[in-house]
Amino acid sequence: MALRPDSPNPKPRRVYIAVAVAEQDGGFAVTLDGRTAKTPAGQRLIVPTPALAEAIAAEWATQADVIDFAAMPLARLAFTALDRAEDAHDALAQSLARAAEADALCYFAEAPQDLAARQTAAWSPVLDWAAQALNLHFVRAKGVVHIPQPPETLARVAELARSLDGFSLTGLAFAAGLFESAILALAVERKRLSGPEAFALSRLEEAHQEERWGVDAEAAARTEGLYRDAVAVERWFEGLDCV
């Protein structure tokens, strides 16, 4: 069963009853009524670990009358890994380097002072960790004017990304876009931070504004959705680590 999350009818009806996990071809497949589920491109939905397969199967099992892919972040990541990661491995690695080139964690506020102090206290330990643990040395700036990062740092980010398999790299690229930070993405992939911790660090300025001015319902809904994605990307890496 191949279902397209990007089709004109993005919520197909659920026609299966039983969802299970079965060992297949050196991996672990999600099955729907005994048949292996498929990605939008027709690849069999087989992932490297039973833990990740079980987590994806749970997403399929909790669907009601229609299949809401927006509520299935792990399945969507698996689709991307299986359909695109192998052919776009180098391109994904380069996307991490581009994220690092404009990494949000390197741009500290000039004002107000309480926000600048909060960012310094929260971000500096992560930047120090990146330097010590990953040999990634970033230039730090005040304000929003773009500053170039050392070429060797960007090359090192790409090198770290290329060393990953397609599933891990897919999660890393997703996290970098979510957090607007390659540093935070690597921190979650390396278990330095949880997904929610990285998400909180990525939106210190937004949180500061909300504390001062409040938050409307639309912004709150958007933040909730992004928070769910942050939880999901942590679960993705946890699932890949459980062999």
Secondary structure as UniProt FT lines:
FT   TURN            5..6
FT   STRAND          19..24
FT   TURN            25..26
FT   STRAND          27..32
FT   TURN            33..34
FT   STRAND          35..36
FT   TURN            40..41
FT   STRAND          46..47
FT   HELIX           50..61
FT   HELIX           69..71
FT   HELIX           73..80
FT   HELIX           81..85
FT   TURN            86..88
FT   HELIX           89..101
FT   HELIX           104..106
FT   STRAND          107..108
FT   HELIX           113..134
FT   STRAND          141..142
FT   HELIX           151..162
FT   HELIX           166..179
FT   HELIX           182..189
FT   TURN            190..191
FT   HELIX           195..202
FT   HELIX           204..213
FT   HELIX           217..241
//
